[in-house]
Amino acid sequence: QVRLVESGGGLVQAGDSLRISCAAIGHINSIDTMGWFRLAPGKERDFVAAITRSTGTIFYADSVKDRFTISRDNSENAIALQMTNLKPADTAVYYCVADQSLSGVTSRIRANYDYWGLGTQVTVSA
């Protein structure tokens, strides 16, 4: 089993930056791809970004690829998401996810992830 613990999040203004992090605890060797999904009010849980622990390969949703940066810290079994130029449309609960090695296609499908964190709220005011 793997437990994912998110930190960071909060209330910021449009144009601000924010960093959220996620630490994996447990059977770390069973996971390779870690990433983020987000759930905005009235919408489905959407893919944001993912990174593989083994190779550092990165995948982004088109809506964030020029503003968000995902990174890994294998020594801490953690990932982080640096978000810049935040918009009100980025307001959502951000969930950390993890599973075995996934591709650029499969990493975008939420059903492929066995492990989910509890989520951290990011609110961007206009």
Sequence and secondary structure as in RCSB ss.txt:
>XXXX:A:sequence
QVRLVESGGGLVQAGDSLRISCAAIGHINSIDTMGWFRLAPGKERDFVAAITRSTGTIFYADSVKDRFTISRDNS
ENAIALQMTNLKPADTAVYYCVADQSLSGVTSRIRANYDYWGLGTQVTVSA
>XXXX:A:secstr
 EEEEEEE EEEETT  EEEEEEEEE GGG  EEEEEEE TTS EEEEEEEETTT  EEE TTTTTTEEEEEEGG
GTEEEEEE S  GGG EEEEEEEES   TTGGG GGG  EE   EEEEEE 
